[in-house]
């Protein structure tokens, strides 16, 4: 099979799936090794990036998905307007940032960092599928641990949690300590 045919098949797989597909799954379907499949996917992503097409190929947390271009957001928003959801509040963005940089994290720790009750913001983020419950802390009361989702990565344009920008604390240089703790299976 020539590369152009393989690219067409990959494009069809990603379109039909509608969700991210792992490199392993794509390789398995194509009956190609992962290295060859990754090279083809990387080349496809570059071709999409350099074209004037309305879609792009994105790698998200080790999986691949066809997505619309960011610059076409306003047009796509008009198409999806009936499903329009209310924007996130400042509090929800703050909670999301705390979770992204400290995951897995309990509600108590989120509230300790923010200094205010965060129950409503956490509920909103769970509804929007931007965060998820990751288990329970082995401590009295077994509090729920929260972390971000694949939708969070996709929504904010991150390939993985390691793409989070460094944070700056007042009076300090930019830093990024260990960063978020990746969980097995994430």
C-alpha positions, 0 to 999 in steps of 0.5 A: 500500500502506498503512503497516500492510500494509508493516509486516506485510510487513517483519515477515514478511521479518524473521521468515522471514529469521531473520538481520539484513536490511539497509535496502537489501535491505528497501527493494529487496524493498518497492520503497520508497526507503530514507528511507521504509523507515527511517521505517517501521522506526523507527516499528515499533521504537518500537511494539515497544519500547512494547508488552508483546510478547515481541519487539523490532525491533533495528537491528544494525550497519545491519541490522534483526532481530526479537529476543526481549526481554532480560527474557525471557532466563530463559524462553528459556534454559530452552527452549534448555537442551539447547544450553547452552554454558559461560559465558565465562571472565574471561580470555575477557571480558578478551580480548574487551574488548581486541579490541573496543576495539583492533580490528583487533588481533594476538594479540601486542598482546592479550597485551602489554595483558593480560600473559599468554598469550591463545591459549586465550581467543582460540580460545574466542571464535572458536568462539563466533563473538564474534570473527573473523579480519580479515586479516593485518598487513603485518609480519614473520610476517604475524600474524592481526588479530582483530575482533568479529563481528555476533554480538558486537554482538547478544549484548551489545546494541550497535547498532554499535561506536560504542555501546561504553561509554567506558573508564576508565584508573586515575587518569584521567577517562572517555575514549573516544579514537578508539574501535574502528576500523571496517573497510571492509565491516563 
